[in-house]
Amino acid sequence: MPLHDLLLGLDVGTTNIKCLALDSEGKIIVQADERTPLSRPKPGWTDFDPEPIWLAVCRTIRAAVAKVELPDSIKGIAVSGVAESLFPVDKAGHSLGPAIAWFDLRTTAEFAWIRDRIGYDRLFQISGLNPDPMFGLCKLLWSKNHQPELFQKAACWLHMADYIAYRLCNIPATDPSLACRTLAYNLAERAWETELLTEVGVDADVLPPILRSGTLLGPVTPAVAKETNLPATCQVCVGAHDQLSGVFAVSGLAKEVVTDSLGTSATILAIAEKPVFSRALPDHGLAQGAVWIDEPLFYLTGGLFTAGAAIEWFQQQCGGKADFATLTEEAAGADHAIPIFLPHLVRSLTPFPDAQAAAAFVGLRSTTTRGAMFRAVLEGIAFEERAIVEAMETVAGQPRPKEMITIGIPMQNRLLAQIKADVYGLPLKISPVREAVALGVALMAGIGTGVYANGSAAAAAVRQEEISLEPRPDQAKALEARYQVYRDLFLQLQPINHRLHR
């Protein structure tokens, strides 16, 4: 891109709204953030109210633009956001009401009705998803049942990222990575499943066109330019689901790479060339979806609910006054009486979904130290993630990856990363990217505005040198034996945990 051209990436998440500017050398030059406003109208309910969200987005964009030396150099913007939350908009483009948060399960009755009417197997064969009340179609039916006047007025329903892009340029659109989180997207055909929608009483016309991420939509409206201080020439482009945006930024959606994202939870994601319509997939806690940047692709994902949360739990409950660095140092020196830790502090997901699974230390000795226990926590996270990767191979037929890229591990925490490399038996790279989601959609804006020829060129432009770790043969051999014990322990403790939860 010309020397002064800038691209904006906007990430509207559950907790924070983030906006960054990317320069001609692929460097993040400014960023701004603000808390995402949430509304809780009733106990157990959570909404995203459109106007508070929009005003917070405008403030965040203005804050980022204010830090830019030449605001007129901002060439384009794209948006990522959470899935499964749909905003209703009328024919005139006015917001009609809030979006139900993705984790709000008030739609349980609607889900049961869809499941009974359509059938679990048919829903899975259409969407490739394990049907659940959180998906978008259930929220549309909740509105139809509880807000009939609003439902009749709604001309379009838009995911968070699509809604913000619509507010920016007045053009409705979505991409496959968001569309596939509705239950109404035909994964094999890569299109809305109109027959299903008709059967449940939803007009297919209320869902937006499905376009490739990075497709140019149009310039911001004059009102938006005034409200955000964006230049009137700034072009809005189609974004993507936050998870896929982040993976694109760090791996370019490379097929031979598995991405390991560590936060409170952990998500393992692999790119696939075709969907899998075997019930073994949801039975093993694996999910799938679609993404389209350079070519139509699919992805597989599995997760651990308590990864970073298990580390934090141990530090708070067992670490005394020791900080993370001290615990890590102690764990690095632990070489005997190391127990096995099962990290299921909040149920298990992949490869054995079990709402009654529980965490456990097994093999404690009088000589077991705090460092040995903390090392067991780190190993337990790595063991569970290896089990996820193996499930992708055995259940979904995914080829063994050539390497893994991890994001979310602090660059200085080499121990956890090295344990993962040893457990996986694969080269592991630690990505230095910190705002991967916003960076990913900034690249999509670059594709749409012609700054980058395609997704491969965009990802290459921001590729940073990673720390690369190779598995150590001696450690890998020892951990292999411990991993096999770990796998046996889960199955052997499962009936005991079920008895404890009666």
C-alpha positions as CSV (number, residue, x, y, z in Angstrom):
1,M,0.0,0.0,0.0
2,P,1.2,3.6,-0.4
3,L,3.3,4.8,2.4
4,H,0.6,6.5,4.4
5,D,-2.4,4.3,3.8
6,L,-3.9,2.8,6.9
7,L,-6.4,0.0,7.6
8,L,-8.7,-0.2,10.6
9,G,-9.7,-3.5,12.3
10,L,-12.7,-3.3,14.7
11,D,-13.4,-6.2,17.1
12,V,-16.7,-6.1,19.0
13,G,-16.4,-8.8,21.7
14,T,-18.4,-9.8,24.7
15,T,-16.1,-7.9,27.1
16,N,-14.3,-5.3,25.0
17,I,-14.5,-3.3,21.8
18,K,-11.1,-2.9,20.2
19,C,-10.0,-0.8,17.2
20,L,-6.5,-0.7,15.7
21,A,-4.8,0.9,12.8
22,L,-2.4,-1.0,10.6
23,D,0.2,0.9,8.6
24,S,1.9,0.2,5.2
25,E,4.5,-2.1,6.8
26,G,2.0,-4.2,8.6
27,K,2.6,-2.7,12.0
28,I,-0.1,-1.8,14.5
29,I,0.5,1.9,15.0
30,V,-2.5,2.9,17.2
31,Q,-5.2,1.1,19.1
32,A,-8.1,2.0,21.4
33,D,-10.6,0.0,23.4
34,E,-13.7,0.3,25.5
35,R,-15.8,-2.0,27.6
36,T,-18.7,-3.6,25.7
37,P,-22.0,-2.4,27.2
38,L,-24.3,-5.2,28.3
39,S,-27.9,-5.1,29.4
40,R,-29.5,-7.6,31.9
41,P,-33.2,-7.0,31.7
42,K,-34.1,-10.1,33.8
43,P,-32.2,-12.6,36.0
44,G,-30.4,-14.9,33.6
45,W,-30.9,-12.7,30.6
46,T,-28.2,-10.7,28.8
47,D,-28.8,-8.4,25.8
48,F,-26.6,-6.3,23.5
49,D,-28.6,-3.1,23.2
50,P,-28.0,-1.6,19.7
51,E,-27.6,2.1,20.6
52,P,-25.3,1.7,23.6
53,I,-23.2,-0.7,21.5
54,W,-23.2,1.7,18.5
55,L,-22.2,4.7,20.6
56,A,-19.4,2.7,22.3
57,V,-18.2,1.6,18.8
58,C,-18.2,5.2,17.6
59,R,-16.2,6.3,20.7
60,T,-13.7,3.6,20.2
61,I,-13.2,4.5,16.5
62,R,-12.9,8.2,17.3
63,A,-10.3,7.4,20.0
64,A,-8.3,5.4,17.5
65,V,-8.6,8.0,14.7
66,A,-7.6,10.8,17.1
67,K,-4.2,9.0,17.5
68,V,-3.6,8.8,13.7
69,E,-1.4,11.5,12.3
70,L,-3.2,11.7,9.0
71,P,-6.8,10.5,9.4
72,D,-7.5,11.0,5.7
73,S,-5.1,8.1,5.0
74,I,-7.5,5.6,6.5
75,K,-8.4,3.5,3.5
76,G,-10.8,0.9,4.8
77,I,-12.3,-0.8,7.9
78,A,-13.7,-4.3,8.6
79,V,-15.5,-5.7,11.7
80,S,-15.3,-8.9,13.6
81,G,-17.5,-9.9,16.5
82,V,-19.3,-12.6,18.5
83,A,-21.6,-15.0,16.7
84,E,-25.1,-16.3,17.6
85,S,-26.3,-12.8,18.5
86,L,-28.7,-11.2,15.9
87,F,-29.9,-7.6,15.7
88,P,-33.3,-6.9,14.1
89,V,-33.4,-4.0,11.6
90,D,-36.5,-2.7,9.8
91,K,-36.9,-1.7,6.1
92,A,-35.7,1.8,6.7
93,G,-32.6,0.5,8.4
94,H,-33.6,1.4,11.9
95,S,-32.7,-0.9,14.8
96,L,-35.8,-2.5,16.3
97,G,-34.4,-4.0,19.5
98,P,-31.5,-5.8,21.3
99,A,-29.7,-8.9,20.3
100,I,-29.8,-11.8,22.7
101,A,-26.3,-12.6,23.9
102,W,-24.7,-15.7,22.5
103,F,-24.6,-17.4,26.0
104,D,-28.2,-16.5,27.0
105,L,-30.2,-19.7,27.0
106,R,-33.8,-18.2,27.3
107,T,-34.3,-19.9,23.9
108,T,-34.4,-23.5,25.3
109,A,-38.1,-24.0,24.5
110,E,-37.6,-22.7,20.9
111,F,-34.7,-25.1,20.5
112,A,-36.7,-28.0,21.7
113,W,-39.5,-27.1,19.2
114,I,-37.1,-26.9,16.3
115,R,-35.4,-30.2,17.3
116,D,-38.7,-32.0,17.6
117,R,-40.1,-30.6,14.4
118,I,-37.0,-31.0,12.2
119,G,-35.2,-33.7,14.0
120,Y,-31.7,-33.8,15.5
121,D,-30.1,-35.8,12.7
122,R,-31.5,-33.6,9.9
123,L,-30.4,-30.4,11.7
124,F,-26.9,-31.9,12.0
125,Q,-26.8,-33.0,8.3
126,I,-27.8,-29.5,7.2
127,S,-25.6,-27.4,9.5
128,G,-22.9,-29.7,10.6
129,L,-23.5,-28.4,14.1
130,N,-24.4,-30.1,17.3
131,P,-27.9,-28.4,17.7
132,D,-28.0,-26.1,20.7
133,P,-30.3,-23.3,22.1
134,M,-27.5,-20.8,21.6
135,F,-27.6,-20.8,17.8
136,G,-29.2,-17.9,15.9
137,L,-32.3,-19.6,14.5
138,C,-33.5,-20.3,18.1
139,K,-33.2,-16.6,18.8
140,L,-35.2,-15.7,15.8
141,L,-38.0,-18.0,16.9
142,W,-37.8,-16.6,20.4
143,S,-38.5,-13.2,18.9
144,K,-41.4,-14.6,16.8
145,N,-43.0,-16.1,19.9
146,H,-42.3,-13.3,22.4
147,Q,-42.0,-10.2,20.2
148,P,-44.4,-10.8,17.3
149,E,-44.8,-7.2,16.4
150,L,-41.0,-6.7,16.3
151,F,-40.6,-9.9,14.4
152,Q,-43.0,-8.8,11.7
153,K,-41.3,-5.5,11.3
154,A,-37.8,-7.0,11.0
155,A,-36.5,-6.8,7.4
156,C,-33.1,-8.2,8.3
157,W,-31.3,-10.0,11.2
158,L,-27.6,-9.3,11.5
159,H,-24.8,-10.7,13.6
160,M,-22.8,-8.3,15.7
161,A,-20.0,-7.7,13.1
162,D,-22.6,-7.5,10.3
163,Y,-24.8,-5.0,12.2
164,I,-21.9,-2.7,12.9
165,A,-20.7,-2.9,9.3
166,Y,-24.3,-2.1,8.3
167,R,-24.4,0.9,10.6
168,L,-21.2,2.1,9.0
169,C,-22.3,1.9,5.3
170,N,-26.0,0.9,5.2
171,I,-25.3,-2.3,3.2
172,P,-26.3,-5.7,4.8
173,A,-24.1,-8.7,4.4
174,T,-22.6,-11.5,6.3
175,D,-19.8,-14.1,5.7
176,P,-19.8,-17.9,6.0
177,S,-18.0,-17.9,9.4
178,L,-20.9,-16.1,11.0
179,A,-23.7,-17.5,8.8
180,C,-22.7,-21.1,9.9
181,R,-23.5,-20.3,13.5
182,T,-27.2,-20.0,12.9
183,L,-28.4,-23.6,12.3
184,A,-29.9,-22.3,9.1
185,Y,-26.7,-22.4,7.0
186,N,-26.3,-25.4,4.7
187,L,-22.7,-26.3,5.3
188,A,-22.2,-28.5,2.3
189,E,-24.0,-26.1,-0.1
190,R,-22.6,-23.0,1.5
191,A,-25.9,-21.2,1.4
192,W,-29.0,-20.5,3.5
193,E,-31.2,-23.6,3.9
194,T,-34.4,-22.1,2.7
195,E,-36.5,-25.2,3.1
196,L,-35.7,-25.4,6.7
197,L,-36.4,-21.8,7.2
198,T,-39.8,-22.2,5.6
199,E,-40.6,-25.1,7.8
200,V,-40.0,-23.2,11.0
201,G,-41.8,-20.1,9.7
202,V,-38.9,-17.7,9.0
203,D,-38.6,-15.9,5.7
204,A,-35.2,-16.5,4.1
205,D,-35.2,-12.9,2.9
206,V,-34.6,-11.6,6.4
207,L,-31.1,-13.1,6.4
208,P,-28.4,-11.1,4.6
209,P,-26.4,-12.1,1.5
210,I,-23.4,-14.3,2.3
211,L,-20.2,-12.9,0.9
212,R,-16.5,-13.7,1.1
213,S,-14.6,-12.0,4.0
214,G,-12.8,-9.0,2.6
215,T,-15.6,-8.2,0.0
216,L,-15.8,-4.4,-0.4
217,L,-19.3,-3.1,0.5
218,G,-19.0,0.6,0.1
219,P,-17.9,3.9,1.8
220,V,-19.0,5.0,5.2
221,T,-22.1,7.2,5.2
222,P,-21.7,11.0,5.6
223,A,-23.4,10.8,9.0
224,V,-21.0,8.1,10.1
225,A,-18.0,10.0,8.8
226,K,-19.1,12.9,11.0
227,E,-19.8,10.8,14.0
228,T,-16.6,8.8,14.0
229,N,-14.2,11.2,12.3
230,L,-13.5,8.6,9.6
231,P,-12.8,10.1,6.2
232,A,-15.7,10.0,3.8
233,T,-13.6,7.9,1.5
234,C,-13.1,5.1,4.0
235,Q,-14.4,1.8,2.6
236,V,-16.3,-0.8,4.6
237,C,-15.5,-4.5,3.9
238,V,-17.0,-7.7,5.1
239,G,-15.4,-9.1,8.2
240,A,-15.7,-12.5,10.0
241,H,-16.4,-14.3,13.3
242,D,-13.8,-13.2,15.9
243,Q,-12.3,-16.7,16.3
244,L,-11.6,-17.1,12.6
245,S,-10.3,-13.5,12.3
246,G,-7.7,-14.3,14.9
247,V,-6.6,-17.5,13.3
248,F,-6.3,-15.8,9.9
249,A,-3.9,-13.2,11.4
250,V,-1.5,-15.7,12.9
251,S,-1.6,-18.6,10.4
252,G,-3.2,-17.3,7.2
253,L,-5.6,-20.3,7.5
254,A,-2.8,-22.6,6.5
255,K,-4.1,-26.2,6.2
256,E,-1.1,-27.9,7.7
257,V,-1.1,-25.8,10.9
258,V,-3.2,-26.2,14.0
259,T,-3.9,-23.1,16.0
260,D,-3.9,-23.3,19.8
261,S,-5.5,-20.3,21.5
262,L,-5.1,-20.0,25.2
263,G,-7.2,-17.8,27.4
264,T,-9.5,-18.5,30.2
265,S,-10.5,-21.5,28.0
266,A,-8.5,-23.1,25.2
267,T,-9.5,-23.6,21.6
268,I,-7.8,-25.8,19.1
269,L,-8.7,-25.1,15.5
270,A,-7.7,-26.8,12.3
271,I,-8.5,-25.8,8.7
272,A,-10.3,-28.6,6.7
273,E,-11.2,-28.9,3.0
274,K,-14.5,-30.6,3.5
275,P,-17.2,-30.9,6.2
276,V,-17.7,-34.1,8.2
277,F,-21.3,-35.3,8.6
278,S,-20.7,-38.1,11.1
279,R,-22.5,-38.1,14.5
280,A,-19.1,-39.1,15.9
281,L,-18.1,-35.4,15.5
282,P,-20.5,-33.9,18.1
283,D,-20.3,-37.1,20.2
284,H,-16.6,-36.3,20.7
285,G,-17.2,-32.6,21.4
286,L,-15.9,-31.4,18.1
287,A,-17.5,-28.5,16.1
288,Q,-17.1,-27.3,12.6
289,G,-17.9,-24.4,10.4
290,A,-17.1,-22.5,7.2
291,V,-14.7,-19.7,6.3
292,W,-14.0,-18.0,2.9
293,I,-11.2,-15.6,2.3
294,D,-9.1,-16.9,-0.7
295,E,-11.1,-20.1,-1.2
296,P,-14.1,-21.7,0.5
297,L,-12.8,-23.7,3.4
298,F,-14.1,-25.4,6.6
299,Y,-12.7,-25.7,10.0
300,L,-12.7,-28.1,13.0
301,T,-12.5,-26.9,16.5
302,G,-12.5,-28.4,20.0
303,G,-11.9,-26.9,23.4
304,L,-11.2,-27.1,27.1
305,F,-13.3,-24.8,29.3
306,T,-10.7,-24.3,32.0
307,A,-7.2,-23.9,30.6
308,G,-5.9,-20.5,31.7
309,A,-8.7,-20.7,34.4
310,A,-7.0,-23.8,35.8
311,I,-3.7,-22.0,36.1
312,E,-5.4,-19.0,37.8
313,W,-7.3,-21.4,40.1
314,F,-4.1,-23.1,41.2
315,Q,-2.4,-19.8,41.8
316,Q,-5.2,-18.4,43.9
317,Q,-6.1,-21.6,45.8
318,C,-2.7,-23.4,46.2
319,G,-0.1,-20.8,45.3
320,G,0.0,-18.9,48.6
321,K,1.5,-15.5,47.8
322,A,3.6,-16.8,44.9
323,D,3.2,-15.1,41.6
324,F,3.0,-16.8,38.2
325,A,6.8,-16.5,37.6
326,T,7.7,-18.1,40.9
327,L,5.3,-21.0,40.3
328,T,6.7,-21.5,36.8
329,E,10.2,-21.5,38.2
330,E,9.3,-24.1,40.8
331,A,7.5,-26.2,38.2
332,A,10.5,-26.1,35.9
333,G,12.6,-27.6,38.7
334,A,10.2,-30.3,39.7
335,D,11.5,-33.8,38.7
336,H,9.8,-36.3,41.0
337,A,6.5,-37.1,42.6
338,I,4.6,-35.2,39.9
339,P,0.9,-36.1,40.0
340,I,-1.5,-36.2,37.0
341,F,-4.0,-33.4,36.9
342,L,-7.3,-33.5,35.0
343,P,-8.2,-29.9,34.3
344,H,-12.0,-30.2,34.1
345,L,-12.9,-27.6,36.7
346,V,-16.0,-26.9,34.7
347,R,-17.2,-30.0,32.8
348,S,-15.3,-31.5,29.9
349,L,-15.9,-30.8,26.2
350,T,-13.5,-32.5,23.8
351,P,-13.0,-35.4,23.2
352,F,-15.4,-36.7,25.9
353,P,-18.2,-34.3,26.5
354,D,-19.4,-34.7,30.0
355,A,-21.3,-32.1,32.1
356,Q,-20.4,-34.0,35.3
357,A,-16.6,-34.4,34.7
358,A,-14.5,-33.0,37.5
359,A,-10.9,-31.9,38.0
360,A,-8.6,-34.1,40.0
361,F,-5.0,-34.5,41.2
362,V,-4.0,-38.2,41.1
363,G,-0.8,-39.6,42.5
364,L,0.0,-37.1,45.3
365,R,2.9,-38.2,47.6
366,S,4.3,-36.8,50.8
367,T,7.2,-35.6,48.7
368,T,5.0,-33.8,46.1
369,T,5.9,-30.1,46.1
370,R,3.9,-27.1,45.1
371,G,6.1,-26.8,42.0
372,A,5.3,-30.5,41.1
373,M,1.6,-29.8,41.4
374,F,1.8,-26.7,39.2
375,R,3.8,-28.6,36.6
376,A,1.0,-31.2,36.7
377,V,-1.5,-28.4,35.9
378,L,0.5,-27.3,32.9
379,E,0.9,-30.9,31.7
380,G,-2.8,-31.6,32.2
381,I,-3.7,-28.7,29.9
382,A,-1.3,-30.0,27.3
383,F,-2.6,-33.5,27.6
384,E,-6.2,-32.4,27.1
385,E,-5.2,-30.4,24.0
386,R,-3.3,-33.3,22.5
387,A,-6.5,-35.4,23.0
388,I,-8.4,-32.8,21.0
389,V,-5.9,-32.9,18.1
390,E,-6.0,-36.7,18.1
391,A,-9.8,-36.6,18.0
392,M,-9.7,-34.5,14.9
393,E,-7.4,-37.1,13.3
394,T,-9.3,-40.2,14.3
395,V,-12.9,-38.9,14.3
396,A,-12.8,-36.4,11.5
397,G,-10.0,-37.8,9.3
398,Q,-8.0,-34.7,9.7
399,P,-4.3,-35.2,8.6
400,R,-1.7,-34.9,11.3
401,P,-0.5,-31.2,11.4
402,K,3.1,-30.3,10.6
403,E,3.2,-27.7,13.3
404,M,1.2,-25.8,15.9
405,I,0.9,-22.1,16.5
406,T,-0.1,-20.9,19.9
407,I,-1.5,-17.6,20.8
408,G,-2.3,-16.3,24.3
409,I,0.8,-17.8,26.0
410,P,3.0,-15.0,27.4
411,M,6.2,-14.8,25.4
412,Q,8.3,-15.3,28.6
413,N,6.4,-18.4,29.6
414,R,8.6,-20.9,27.7
415,L,7.8,-23.8,30.1
416,L,4.1,-24.2,29.2
417,A,5.0,-23.9,25.5
418,Q,7.8,-26.4,25.7
419,I,5.6,-28.9,27.6
420,K,3.1,-28.6,24.8
421,A,5.7,-29.2,22.1
422,D,6.9,-32.3,24.0
423,V,3.4,-33.6,24.6
424,Y,2.3,-33.0,21.0
425,G,5.5,-34.3,19.5
426,L,5.3,-31.4,17.0
427,P,7.2,-28.1,16.5
428,L,5.4,-25.4,18.3
429,K,5.6,-21.7,17.5
430,I,4.6,-18.9,19.9
431,S,2.9,-16.1,18.0
432,P,3.9,-12.6,19.2
433,V,0.6,-11.2,17.9
434,R,-1.4,-9.7,20.8
435,E,-4.6,-8.3,19.1
436,A,-5.0,-11.1,16.6
437,V,-8.8,-10.6,16.0
438,A,-8.7,-6.9,15.2
439,L,-5.5,-7.4,13.2
440,G,-7.2,-10.2,11.2
441,V,-10.2,-8.0,10.1
442,A,-7.8,-5.1,9.4
443,L,-6.2,-7.4,6.8
444,M,-9.7,-8.2,5.4
445,A,-10.2,-4.5,4.9
446,G,-6.9,-4.5,3.1
447,I,-8.1,-7.3,0.8
448,G,-11.3,-5.5,0.0
449,T,-9.6,-2.1,-0.8
450,G,-7.0,-3.7,-3.0
451,V,-4.1,-3.1,-0.6
452,Y,-3.4,-6.9,-0.7
453,A,-4.0,-9.1,-3.7
454,N,-5.4,-11.9,-1.6
455,G,-5.5,-13.4,1.9
456,S,-2.1,-15.1,1.5
457,A,-0.5,-11.8,0.7
458,A,-2.3,-10.1,3.6
459,A,-1.2,-12.7,6.1
460,A,2.4,-12.6,4.9
461,A,2.5,-8.8,5.2
462,V,2.0,-9.0,9.0
463,R,3.8,-12.3,9.7
464,Q,6.1,-11.7,12.7
465,E,9.0,-13.9,13.8
466,E,7.8,-16.5,16.2
467,I,9.6,-18.3,18.9
468,S,9.9,-21.9,17.6
469,L,10.3,-24.8,20.0
470,E,11.1,-28.4,19.0
471,P,10.0,-31.4,21.0
472,R,12.7,-32.8,23.2
473,P,13.0,-36.6,22.6
474,D,13.8,-37.5,26.3
475,Q,11.0,-35.4,27.7
476,A,8.6,-36.5,24.9
477,K,9.1,-40.1,25.8
478,A,8.4,-39.6,29.5
479,L,5.4,-37.5,28.8
480,E,4.0,-40.0,26.3
481,A,3.8,-42.6,29.2
482,R,2.1,-40.0,31.4
483,Y,-0.3,-39.1,28.7
484,Q,-1.5,-42.6,28.3
485,V,-2.2,-42.7,32.1
486,Y,-4.1,-39.4,31.7
487,R,-6.3,-40.9,29.1
488,D,-7.1,-43.9,31.2
489,L,-7.8,-41.8,34.3
490,F,-10.5,-39.8,32.7
491,L,-12.5,-42.9,31.7
492,Q,-11.9,-44.5,35.1
493,L,-12.9,-41.5,37.1
494,Q,-16.0,-40.8,35.0
495,P,-18.4,-43.1,36.8
496,I,-17.0,-41.9,40.2
497,N,-17.7,-38.3,39.2
498,H,-21.2,-39.2,38.1
499,R,-21.8,-40.8,41.5
500,L,-20.5,-37.7,43.3
501,H,-22.9,-35.5,41.3
502,R,-26.0,-37.5,42.1
